[in-house]
Amino acid sequence: MSRTSWIWAVLFAVVSMAAHADVEDELRAELVGRFALTRDAVISECTDHFTDMRVVGGRLAGGSGARFGTGELVRIDNVNVGALSGLDVNLTLVEHFLLSFQDGPFTLHDQRRCRVQLNFEVPREVRKDTARSLAAVAAVLDLFDDEAAAKRAGWNKRRVEDYPAGWEKTKREYETWKVAQTNELVRQKSERVLDEAERILSYMPGDDDYLLSFGAGAKARSSDSWSNCEAMLSATFYVSGSGGKSKRGWSDGQLVAWATQLAHALQGCYLQGRR
């Protein structure tokens, strides 16, 4: 590519990005904060993450999680227009969703916020034209200025389910069980790593090469740390680097220091002071 062609390509890209930025600003002014009713089923994992769904030819596809039928009431959170690809519209369902899941012997429930990102697969001519972009959005969402107007127009009347009877009692029982389960995992991990260290100390050789290498290995791992209790519970030992004349002494020293540090740190992972 000649220098002149390269300059024109850069100028074209800059102008194109500016045009898309203008369209994005106009779409945000027109859409963000408005309410809408879905014209097709939407799917959401019901987490703080916006579940991706593709919009192709005015139809929604993809996504994983809970399915919500047509006429679902949503609020538009944001709009993004890409210069090279993508017209994305972020939605939050107005009504939460009662998600149920299993943990051990307990069936748990949580009223979750559900979010979706609609990824419109539209050509560049649409993305750089506000009216055409709005038409693409309106093909899958009936737009309204306020919640009351949307509800009067054809809302599917879905409401979040109530928590089941006795839920507060079940939740307290689950929390007690979870504490006991966590504390047992901490106890088992602590005992296991200390058993490894004790085994080494019980059968360690007494020659100088081993002992000097053992001390060097222990010193090399004397400041090990972990970011959180989950990391401690899943931690496994590995030998780091090499040193001294005895490979076994270096490895054993590191393991004893690592196990001692980990067992000490794990004491802070017990919940509510229970053992």
Secondary structure, 3 states (H helix, E strand, C coil): CCHHHHHHHHHHHHHHHHHHHHHHHHHHHHHCCCEEEECCCEEECCCCCCEEEEEECCEEECCCCEEECCCCEEEEEEEEECCCCCEEEEEEECCCEEEEEEECCEEEEEEECCEEEEEECCCHHHHCCHHHHHHHHHCCEEEECCHHHHHHHHCCCCCCCCCCCCHHHHHHHHHHHHHHHHHHHHHHHHHHHHHHHHHHHHHCCCCHHHHHHHHHHHHHCCCCCCCCHHHHHCCCCCCCCCCCCCHHHHHHHHHHHHHHHHHHHHHHHCCCCCC
